[in-house]
Amino acid sequence: MKRVSLLITSLALLGLATVSFGQQISREELIFLTPEWKGERFPDGRPKVPDAILKRMKLVTHEEAWATMKGENYKYQYAGGWQTINPDSVLVGRALTATFMPGRPDVQRVTDKKGHEKDGRVKSQNSWPIDMLVKGDVYVVDQFDMHEDGPTIGDNLGNSIYAKTGNGIVYEGAVRDIAGLKEIGGFTSYFRSYHPSHHLNNADGELNTTLVGINRPTRIGKVMVMPGDIVLGRDGGVSFIPPHLAEKVVKTSEIVRLRDMFGHQRLREQKYTPGQIDTRWSDVIEKDFSQWLNAHLSELPVPKEQIQEYLKTRTW
């Protein structure tokens, strides 16, 4: 009986802890779920990949990111099939996540009550995660692909998001006010559909969606997205890069980019054959590549410091 009583007490305490966290994950829980990240974090525990890595990430392709992540056994980090705003631009930033579910009045009421009374939130739930955004974030939302009566983001919230982050959104659902969103310069965004309606969140009236998670693990397409993941949106698709792999993805991309530049130049010069460049390079070509890097340090689209760091690892 004593063991049963202890079990019941433990479960009750666990339930109270869950309630106290509400929609937003606790710092301790978020750190627990992102153990591979050893760098700086935001006050709420979200991994904070350095701005310098974000800047270099803008030149990374999905193929390069995918290959690096797959090599680390992260197989489900890419989502495609989007509609886009500013499709020729690149979206890079740290994910701040939100998860909505189909509206349920009882959950909506207690969520509103807690938000209004405990946290002092007086706005509708769809604005709560947006209030938390900071520069360099990307708002990543799972709204279960809801279409009609689903849009929570139009040009008003879009302007607020852009003012706070300098970025756009990745939105598993519909947006509205598409003409107004397109007028926001730099609001590079990925979303599933457009509909002129808007969502309603009145627990005692019309209710379409209920916010169930802020900065918790969420799902976009077939990807589990964690708060602090690096969002790479380009060429119609979005990759979500775990923070502890961001630097490796960038460095691998830069080496691939440099090797491609060198290989293409040598092919144009007809110094090597396509067969020699397309296979594992010989020691002669590797030595030539190292010499080429040294000779073009200031001309290449990779920071000089990164090239010099790479050359230190070579014996040529």
GUFI-70957 format. One line per 8 residues: their letters; for each residue x, y, z of C-alpha. Coordinates in pm, 1 decimal, decimal comma. Example, Ala and Ser with C-alpha at 12.3 -4.5 7.8 and 13.67 -1.06 7.14 Angstrom:
AS> 1230,0/-450,0/780,0 ~ 1367,0/-106,0/714,0
END
This chain:
MKRVSLLI> 0,0/0,0/0,0 ~ 284,0/237,3/81,8 ~ 439,8/187,1/-262,5 ~ 103,9/244,6/-430,3 ~ 54,0/560,9/-226,8 ~ 398,1/688,3/-328,6 ~ 321,0/612,5/-692,4 ~ -8,0/801,9/-676,1
TSLALLGL> 164,6/1097,0/-508,7 ~ 437,6/1100,0/-774,4 ~ 184,0/1096,0/-1054,6 ~ -9,7/1376,8/-891,8 ~ 305,5/1587,3/-862,8 ~ 388,4/1513,9/-1225,5 ~ 42,3/1629,9/-1323,6 ~ 83,2/1951,6/-1124,8
ATVSFGQQ> 418,6/2013,2/-1289,8 ~ 263,0/1968,0/-1631,7 ~ -14,0/2213,7/-1550,1 ~ 231,1/2469,3/-1414,9 ~ 424,8/2462,9/-1740,3 ~ 109,0/2533,6/-1942,8 ~ 166,6/2590,2/-2313,2 ~ 530,6/2688,6/-2276,9
ISREELIF> 795,1/2430,6/-2204,8 ~ 1010,0/2482,1/-1893,8 ~ 1377,2/2571,8/-1921,6 ~ 1476,0/2245,7/-1752,0 ~ 1263,9/2034,9/-1985,7 ~ 1395,4/2212,0/-2294,9 ~ 1756,3/2164,3/-2184,3 ~ 1676,8/1797,4/-2117,6
LTPEWKGE> 1542,4/1755,4/-2473,0 ~ 1841,6/1928,4/-2639,7 ~ 2136,2/1763,5/-2462,3 ~ 2374,5/1771,2/-2759,8 ~ 2381,9/2153,2/-2762,8 ~ 2668,6/2278,2/-2544,2 ~ 2663,0/2646,4/-2640,0 ~ 2474,8/2958,3/-2535,6
RFPDGRPK> 2102,3/2945,7/-2462,6 ~ 1821,9/3196,7/-2433,5 ~ 1685,7/3254,4/-2080,0 ~ 1405,8/3003,9/-2149,8 ~ 1660,0/2734,0/-2241,3 ~ 1626,9/2753,3/-2617,4 ~ 1960,7/2686,7/-2794,0 ~ 2113,1/3005,0/-2936,1
VPDAILKR> 2330,2/2920,3/-3235,9 ~ 2565,2/3218,7/-3296,9 ~ 2471,1/3485,2/-3549,2 ~ 2795,3/3419,1/-3738,3 ~ 2680,5/3062,5/-3812,5 ~ 2338,7/3189,3/-3925,8 ~ 2508,7/3429,7/-4167,3 ~ 2719,7/3152,0/-4319,6
MKLVTHEE> 2414,0/2921,0/-4335,7 ~ 2254,1/3142,7/-4601,3 ~ 2481,8/2988,6/-4866,3 ~ 2412,9/2626,6/-4768,7 ~ 2199,7/2416,8/-5005,8 ~ 1944,1/2157,4/-4899,4 ~ 2154,8/1884,1/-5057,7 ~ 2456,1/1978,7/-4846,6
AWATMKGE> 2251,7/2007,2/-4526,8 ~ 2064,5/1682,8/-4593,7 ~ 2381,5/1483,5/-4660,3 ~ 2549,9/1606,2/-4342,9 ~ 2245,0/1540,5/-4124,5 ~ 2180,1/1198,3/-4276,9 ~ 2539,5/1108,4/-4202,0 ~ 2460,7/1179,6/-3835,9
NYKYQYAG> 2144,2/960,7/-3853,8 ~ 1900,5/1254,2/-3873,4 ~ 1689,7/1126,8/-4162,8 ~ 1372,2/1334,0/-4137,6 ~ 1477,1/1698,5/-4138,3 ~ 1339,4/1824,2/-4472,2 ~ 985,5/1934,5/-4561,9 ~ 871,9/2029,3/-4912,4
GWQTINPD> 555,2/2113,2/-5103,5 ~ 514,9/2472,7/-4984,4 ~ 361,9/2790,4/-5113,9 ~ 603,9/3077,5/-5065,7 ~ 645,1/3450,8/-5022,6 ~ 971,8/3585,8/-5168,4 ~ 1063,8/3247,2/-5318,7 ~ 1396,5/3374,7/-5455,5
SVLVGRAL> 1521,3/3472,4/-5108,9 ~ 1674,0/3253,1/-4838,9 ~ 1518,5/3215,4/-4494,1 ~ 1757,2/3138,5/-4207,2 ~ 1690,4/3166,9/-3835,2 ~ 1631,5/2995,6/-3500,8 ~ 1298,3/2817,8/-3464,6 ~ 1044,3/2936,0/-3210,5
TATFMPGR> 767,2/2677,8/-3225,9 ~ 393,0/2680,1/-3166,1 ~ 137,9/2399,9/-3191,7 ~ -236,3/2440,3/-3241,4 ~ -504,0/2172,0/-3234,2 ~ -870,6/2174,1/-3336,6 ~ -1063,3/2400,9/-3101,5 ~ -1195,0/2249,2/-2779,9
PDVQRVTD> -1394,2/2480,5/-2547,7 ~ -1290,2/2336,4/-2209,8 ~ -919,5/2348,0/-2293,4 ~ -961,4/2691,9/-2451,2 ~ -1125,7/2832,0/-2137,0 ~ -858,7/2716,3/-1892,6 ~ -582,2/2821,3/-2129,9 ~ -730,2/3169,4/-2163,4
KKGHEKDG> -786,2/3192,0/-1788,4 ~ -430,3/3098,8/-1708,6 ~ -288,5/3329,8/-1974,0 ~ -498,8/3626,0/-1865,2 ~ -477,6/3586,5/-1489,8 ~ -137,4/3432,4/-1423,9 ~ 72,7/3565,5/-1709,0 ~ -114,0/3892,0/-1768,4
RVKSQNSW> -181,5/3810,0/-2130,7 ~ -481,7/3999,9/-2261,2 ~ -450,7/3925,2/-2630,5 ~ -581,1/3622,2/-2818,7 ~ -381,3/3300,8/-2798,4 ~ -245,7/3322,4/-3151,1 ~ -46,5/3633,1/-3052,7 ~ 116,7/3479,0/-2742,9
PIDMLVKG> 406,7/3304,7/-2922,8 ~ 458,5/3610,1/-3143,1 ~ 513,3/3824,8/-2834,0 ~ 812,7/3602,3/-2751,4 ~ 992,8/3640,0/-3084,4 ~ 1331,2/3812,4/-3103,5 ~ 1567,5/3911,7/-3381,4 ~ 1687,9/3616,0/-3584,9
DVYVVDQF> 1393,9/3389,0/-3496,0 ~ 1166,6/3208,5/-3740,7 ~ 810,3/3143,8/-3625,1 ~ 743,2/2774,1/-3692,3 ~ 378,5/2672,1/-3650,6 ~ 193,4/2343,1/-3673,2 ~ -170,6/2427,0/-3736,6 ~ -256,9/2078,0/-3863,4
DMHEDGPT> -291,6/2204,9/-4223,6 ~ -619,8/2380,5/-4138,9 ~ -756,2/2570,8/-4437,1 ~ -1099,8/2736,8/-4422,6 ~ -1151,7/2928,2/-4094,6 ~ -794,5/2839,5/-4007,9 ~ -566,4/3138,2/-4078,7 ~ -419,0/3292,3/-3764,4
IGDNLGNS> -164,5/3503,0/-3954,5 ~ -251,7/3795,6/-4180,0 ~ -76,1/4119,4/-4261,1 ~ -111,5/4265,5/-3908,1 ~ 62,1/3976,7/-3731,8 ~ 292,8/3940,8/-4031,1 ~ 419,4/4296,5/-3981,4 ~ 467,5/4230,4/-3611,1
IYAKTGNG> 660,0/3908,8/-3679,3 ~ 887,3/4080,8/-3928,6 ~ 949,7/4378,0/-3698,7 ~ 1054,6/4145,7/-3416,5 ~ 1260,2/3892,7/-3613,1 ~ 1360,7/4033,6/-3950,2 ~ 1234,1/3698,9/-4082,3 ~ 919,3/3524,5/-4198,1
IVYEGAVR> 736,9/3206,5/-4101,0 ~ 708,3/2834,3/-4164,9 ~ 338,3/2761,7/-4127,9 ~ 170,9/2422,2/-4148,8 ~ -164,7/2577,8/-4235,5 ~ -331,0/2862,6/-4423,0 ~ -251,1/3234,5/-4414,5 ~ -475,9/3528,5/-4507,8
DIAGLKEI> -415,9/3884,4/-4635,7 ~ -171,0/3741,9/-4886,6 ~ -141,8/4070,4/-5078,8 ~ -49,3/4254,1/-4759,0 ~ 201,9/3989,1/-4657,4 ~ 374,1/4018,6/-4993,5 ~ 419,8/4390,9/-4932,5 ~ 637,5/4323,7/-4625,9
GGFTSYFR> 990,4/4341,0/-4757,8 ~ 1202,1/4045,3/-4653,1 ~ 909,0/3842,0/-4518,7 ~ 1037,0/3520,8/-4676,7 ~ 782,3/3258,6/-4572,8 ~ 658,8/2905,4/-4632,4 ~ 293,3/2806,6/-4584,9 ~ 55,4/2535,4/-4703,8
SYHPSHHL> -238,4/2734,3/-4841,6 ~ -421,0/3065,2/-4859,2 ~ -777,7/3138,7/-4753,2 ~ -951,4/3475,3/-4698,1 ~ -1126,9/3355,4/-4380,9 ~ -979,2/3382,4/-4033,0 ~ -967,8/3160,9/-3728,5 ~ -1195,8/3220,6/-3429,7
NNADGELN> -1100,2/3140,7/-3072,7 ~ -1400,5/3219,5/-2857,0 ~ -1459,4/2928,5/-2620,8 ~ -1820,3/3037,6/-2570,2 ~ -1885,8/3111,8/-2934,5 ~ -1711,7/3010,3/-3256,5 ~ -1390,9/2822,1/-3191,1 ~ -1158,4/2683,4/-3459,4
TTLVGINR> -820,7/2629,4/-3296,4 ~ -665,2/2601,5/-2952,0 ~ -301,5/2671,3/-2868,7 ~ -151,1/2369,3/-2692,1 ~ 223,5/2431,2/-2708,3 ~ 483,9/2708,0/-2722,0 ~ 849,5/2618,1/-2769,2 ~ 774,2/2250,0/-2741,5
PTRIGKVM> 864,9/1980,8/-2996,2 ~ 629,2/2016,8/-3291,6 ~ 575,2/1848,1/-3626,7 ~ 615,5/2011,7/-3967,5 ~ 551,6/1767,6/-4251,3 ~ 746,2/1458,0/-4146,1 ~ 994,7/1654,1/-3936,6 ~ 1011,3/1679,5/-3559,0
VMPGDIVL> 1112,0/2041,6/-3505,7 ~ 1273,3/2145,5/-3178,8 ~ 1289,0/2500,9/-3043,7 ~ 1625,4/2642,7/-3146,3 ~ 1659,5/2429,6/-3458,5 ~ 1807,5/2627,2/-3746,8 ~ 1552,9/2686,2/-4020,7 ~ 1691,3/2687,2/-4376,5
GRDGGVSF> 1426,2/2780,5/-4630,1 ~ 1518,6/2807,3/-4996,0 ~ 1431,1/2672,7/-5339,2 ~ 1078,4/2578,0/-5232,9 ~ 1177,5/2361,7/-4935,3 ~ 1267,7/2389,9/-4568,2 ~ 1537,8/2204,5/-4373,4 ~ 1545,5/2200,0/-3993,6
IPPHLAEK> 1900,4/2162,9/-3863,9 ~ 1962,6/2053,8/-3502,4 ~ 2165,1/2326,5/-3329,7 ~ 2457,0/2098,4/-3245,4 ~ 2495,7/2014,8/-3616,7 ~ 2467,5/2371,8/-3749,4 ~ 2839,7/2446,6/-3751,7 ~ 2921,7/2110,3/-3910,6
VVKTSEIV> 2661,9/2169,2/-4182,0 ~ 2810,2/2511,0/-4256,9 ~ 3170,3/2390,6/-4263,5 ~ 3087,8/2090,1/-4481,3 ~ 2897,4/2312,8/-4722,2 ~ 3189,3/2553,5/-4747,2 ~ 3436,7/2276,0/-4827,1 ~ 3202,0/2130,5/-5089,5
RLRDMFGH> 3159,7/2477,7/-5239,4 ~ 3534,9/2532,8/-5258,8 ~ 3601,7/2189,3/-5405,1 ~ 3332,6/2249,6/-5668,5 ~ 3484,7/2585,7/-5762,1 ~ 3828,7/2430,0/-5793,6 ~ 3703,2/2127,1/-5984,3 ~ 3500,3/2334,5/-6230,8
QRLREQKY> 3793,7/2565,2/-6294,9 ~ 4032,1/2278,5/-6358,5 ~ 3777,5/2113,9/-6591,4 ~ 3746,1/2436,7/-6791,7 ~ 4125,0/2449,5/-6809,9 ~ 4117,7/2081,4/-6918,9 ~ 4384,7/2006,3/-6660,6 ~ 4186,9/1704,0/-6536,3
TPGQIDTR> 3922,6/1483,0/-6689,0 ~ 3562,8/1459,4/-6556,0 ~ 3644,8/1107,1/-6440,8 ~ 3931,1/1234,5/-6227,3 ~ 3717,7/1507,2/-6067,9 ~ 3402,2/1297,8/-6018,4 ~ 3578,9/1023,1/-5822,8 ~ 3794,9/1025,7/-5511,0
WSDVIEKD> 4073,2/1271,6/-5580,1 ~ 4429,3/1151,3/-5617,3 ~ 4705,4/1287,2/-5394,9 ~ 4816,9/1503,8/-5687,6 ~ 4475,5/1671,3/-5717,7 ~ 4446,2/1713,2/-5340,1 ~ 4784,6/1887,5/-5331,9 ~ 4680,3/2106,8/-5623,3
FSQWLNAH> 4359,1/2195,3/-5435,8 ~ 4549,7/2300,1/-5122,9 ~ 4783,2/2516,3/-5327,1 ~ 4484,0/2670,5/-5507,0 ~ 4320,9/2755,6/-5173,2 ~ 4636,7/2927,6/-5048,7 ~ 4668,0/3124,2/-5370,8 ~ 4306,9/3249,3/-5364,5
LSELPVPK> 4244,1/3309,0/-4991,9 ~ 4104,3/3658,7/-5038,9 ~ 3896,5/3583,3/-5349,3 ~ 3683,4/3290,4/-5237,4 ~ 3321,6/3303,8/-5105,0 ~ 3422,6/3152,3/-4771,5 ~ 3574,5/3349,0/-4481,1 ~ 3952,0/3353,3/-4498,9
EQIQEYLK> 3973,1/3237,0/-4138,0 ~ 3767,3/2927,0/-4218,2 ~ 3989,7/2834,7/-4513,8 ~ 4301,1/2877,2/-4300,4 ~ 4146,2/2657,1/-4030,9 ~ 4071,5/2392,0/-4291,8 ~ 4425,8/2405,8/-4431,7 ~ 4567,1/2339,2/-4083,4
TRTW> 4407,6/1996,6/-4091,9 ~ 4578,6/1903,9/-4419,7 ~ 4927,4/1758,8/-4463,9 ~ 4984,3/1880,1/-4818,9
END
